[in-house]
Amino acid sequence: MFLPASLIATIGNWEAMWVFGFSCLAIIPLAMYMGLATEEIALYTGPKTGGFLNATFGNATEMIIAFFALKEGLFDVVKASIAGSVVGNILLVLGLSMFFGGIKHKTQIFNRQTAEISASMLTFAVIGLCVPAVFLHTVRPELLDTWQYEPLSLTLALIMLVIYCLGLYFSFITHKDLLGTEHHDAASPRWSRRKAVSVLLLATVAIALMSDLLVKAIEPVTHSLGISQFFVGIILIPIVGNAAEHSTAIWMALKNRMDVALEIAVGSCLQIVLFVMPVLILVGATINRTMSPVFNEFELISLIVAVFIANRVAGDGESNWLEGIQLVAVYLIIAVCFLWVK
């Protein structure tokens, strides 16, 4: 009922706080249905494909939001949302998944090889973001305020897209047996494949609509609260845009399917950096809105810290609630620091 309520509030030009609240409440049950549909699909296709599909549909919302921000020339907001998505997925989403899953199941096991390969891909992705930024900040700082960096941006985007495609080919074709997950439960699908896919598609469309309304209401709401636009981009937009996959990852961890939760969190980060950002750069070039790949210093430090922790967590192939709460604590520290950015 909150979905039509948010539409009525928008059409009726109610205060932004009403649209914000109704949209948030509408996303909660929609995210639950997306989680149920993804779980059913994972039973047909396996946890890796299920996690990949969930990360893809979850990031579609954020990609649409980022495109409209890019079209308006809000490059800092787009880049902040990219950095915030990576930090949020690794620290907040994975942390909450490990915490709640660990409370219920004490210790959870996941495929160590899959986690290590995903973590190494994520390390490459962050290196791809750090090297151009360090180069432009130190060697050629005069390019920062010009459009001469456009060839660098396009080249970086193409390289990342190629690596992303090769990573998919590695995971699903050449090494699918090596990276497969063994199942010891006798779970069987409750929905047909067609029903699961239909529910997933409908929930994704509805979440995209609600997220769009929500993001439009964020700026006036945060302006009245005195929160900076940068904080909106790096903390609020990623949480709102990825709300569906966040809840799904936690749901999978509670079901003792940590492989899927890990694939959702890390796979979403890979898609954001290696697919969403390059596509935004390439699409932006076609509308004369080529985005610079340069992130500020604190964004880079946050990304490096998040990837370092991801590599540490993936090293032993198991997780518990204490590791989860540690990840959440690091995220809160970073979020509080970003709150003071003006």
N, C-alpha and C positions, 0 to 999 in steps of 0.2 A: 504493500500500500504506500510505501514511501517513494516508490518510483513515480507514480502519477502525482504524488504530493510535490515532489521536486519540480516536475514539469509545470504544475499549476503555479508554484511559487515563481518560476522563471517567467512564464507568460504574463503573470500578474504583476511583474516588476516589484516583488516583495524585497525586503531587505536581504542583502547577500548572506547574512547569518542564517536565515531560514533555508535558503538554497543549499548552503554548505552543510547544515545539519541533516536535512532530508536526504541529500545525495549520499552522505556517509552511511546513514542507516539503510539506504537502499542497496548499497554495495555489499553489505554483510551477508544477506541471504543469497544474493547472486553469486558471491564468492563460494558459498557453501555448495551450490549446485555445480559450479565449475569444478570444485574439488571432487565431488561425487562422480561427475562425468569423466574426469581425468583418471580417477582410480579404476573405473570400469574399463577405460581404454587401455590402461597399463596391464590389466589382466589378460587382454587380448594380444597386446604387442610387446609386453615386457616393460620393466621399470625404466630402462634408458629411453626408449621411445616415448613412454608416457611422460617422463620428466621433460623431454625435449618439446613435446607438443604443448605442455602446460607453460613452459617458459616462452614459447613462441606466441601463444595466444595472450599470455600476460603482458608481454612486451609490445604487442600490437597497439594496445591502448596508449602506452607511453610514447610510442613512435608517432602516433597521430597527433598527440598533444605537442610533441617536440616539433613536428612539421609546421603546425600553425604558429608556434613561437618563432621558428626559424623564418617563416614567411614575413613575420612582423619585424625581423631584424634583431630579435632578442637573443643574441648569440651567447651572452653570459648565462642566461637562464637555461638554455639548452645544454651547455657544457656542464653547468652545475648539476643539472638533473642527471646527466650521464655519470658524473663522478658520484653523486648521491646514490644512484642505483647500484653501482658496484659496491660501495661501502655498506649500503643498507642490506643488500642481499647476503654478503659474506658475514657481516657482523650481526645484524639484527635478525634477519630471517633464519639463517643457519643457527645462530645462537639460540633463538626461541625454539626452533625445532629440536635441537639437542637438549635444551632444558626440559621442555614438556615431555619429549620422548624418553629422556633419561629418568624423569620422575616415575613414569609408568613402567618402564622396562629395565631400569637400572643401567645396563650397558647395552649399547646397540652396535651391531656389526654392519659394515658396508664394504663394498668391493674396493680394496686398497689400490689396485692397478688403475681402475677407472678414475678414482679420486686423484691419484698422482698425475695422470695424464691431463685431466681437466685443470688441475692446479698449475701444471707447467704451461698449458695453453693460456691460462689467465696471466701467468708471469710474463709471457711474450706480449700479451695484449697491453699490459701496463708499461712494459718497456717501450712499446710502440707509441704510447702517449708521452712518456717521460723524455725520450731522446729528442723529438722535435721541440718540446718546450724548453729543455736545457739549451739546445742549439740556438733558438731564437732569443732566449734571455741573455745568453753569454756571448756567442760568436757574432750574431747578426741582429742585435736589438733594434736596429733602425727599421727592420721589416715589420715590427709589431703593429705599427699604425698605418701600414700601407697594404695594398692588394698584391704585392709582389710575392707573398707567400702562397698564392693560389696554386701554382704547380706543385709545391710541397704538399699541400693539403690533399690534392687529387691523387698524387702518387701514393701517399700514406693510405688513403682510402682504398685504392685498388689492391695494395699489398695485403691489407687486413682482410678484405673480402676473399682474396685467393686463399689465405691461410684458413679462414673460417670454412670455406668449402672443402679444402683438403682435410680439415679436422673431422668434418661430417663423413667424408668418404672413408677416413681411417676408422672411425667408430662404428659405422653401420655396414661397411663393405669388407675391407681387408682384414680388420681385426675384431669383427663382431663376436667371434667365439671367445677370444681372449678377454674381451671386456664384458662378456655376458654375466648375468647374475643368476645364481642358482636359487630356486625357490623350494622351501621345505614345508610350506603351508599348502593346504588343499582348497584354497579360496577359489571360488568359481564366480563368473560374472552374473550379476542379478539383472542387468539390462542387456538388451540386444546391442550389437555394434552400432546399428543405425540410430537407436535412441540415444546412446551415449554421445555420439558425434553431434546429433541434433541439439541436445541439451547444451553441449559445450559451445557450439556456435551461437545459439540464442543467448546464452549467458554472457558470452564475450561481447556480442553486439550491445546488449543492455548495459554491461559494465563500461564499455567505451562511451556510451551516451551519458551515463551518470558521471563518469570521470571528467568528461568534457565540461559538464555543468559545474562540477565541483571545482575544477581548476579555474574556471572563469570567476567563481565566487571567492577563491582564495585571496587574490590580490586586495580587493576592498576590505575583506575581513582582517587580513594581516596588517593592512595599513592602519586600520582603526586600533589594532592591538600594538602598533609600533614595532612590528617585526620587519626586517630588511627583505628586499626582493631576492637577494642572494640566498638567504635562509629558506625562502619559499622554494627556490630552484633546487637546492641541494638536499633538503630534508623533507619538505611537505609534498612536492610533486612526485618524487620517487615512491613515497609511502602510499600516496593516493593512486598513482598510476599502476603500481604493482600490488595493490591490496589483494587481488584475487590469488595470485601465485603465492603471496606471503601466507595467506590462510591455508592454502592447499599444502604447502611444504610442512606446516605444523601438523595439519591433519594426517599427512602421510607418516610423519614421525610418531604420532600417537598410535597409528596402525602398525608400528614396528617395521615400516618400510623406509628405512633411513637412506637406502640407495636412491629412491625416488626424490626424497627431500633434498639430498645433496645435489642430485642432478638438476633439480629446479633452481636451487640457490646459485650454484656455480655456473650451470648452463645459462641461466638468465644473464649473469655478468658477462659471459663470453658473447652472447648474442648482442648485448648492449654495446660492447666495445668493438667487436669484430664485424658486426652486421649493421646494427641500427645507426651507429655514428658514421661509418663509411657511406651508408645509403643517404643519410642526411646531408653529408658533404657533397656527394655527387648530385643529388637532387637540387641542393641549394645552388650549385653552379649553373644549373639550367634556368634558374629564376633570378640569377644575379645576386645570390645570397650565399656565396661560398663561405663556409664557416672555418675559422682558424682552428688548428688542432692544439693550440696552446692553452694549457691549464695554468692556474696560478699556483704559487708555491705550496700553499697549505692543502689545496686539492690534491696535488701530487704526493705530498707526504701522507695524506690520508689513504690514498690508493695503495701506496707502497706498504703501509702498515697492514691494511686489509689483506693484501696478497700474501705477505709474510705469514700472517696468522693462518690463512687458508692452507698454505703449504705445511705448516706445523700440525694442524688438525688432521690433514689427510694422511699424515705419515704412518700412523699406526693402524688404520683401518677400523677403528672403533671410537665411540663417543659416549659421554655421560653428561649428567645434568650440570656438573661443576664447570666443564669446558663450555657449555652453553651459556651459563651466566657470566663467565669471563668475557665471552665475545660480546654479549649485550652491554656489559660494563664499558668496554672499549668504545662501542658505538655511542653510548651516552656521553662519554668524555668528549668525543669528536663533535657530537651534536651541540653540546653546551658551548664549545669553542666557536662553532659556526653561528650560534645565536648572537654572539657579541660582535660579529662582523657587520659593519655599517657600509 
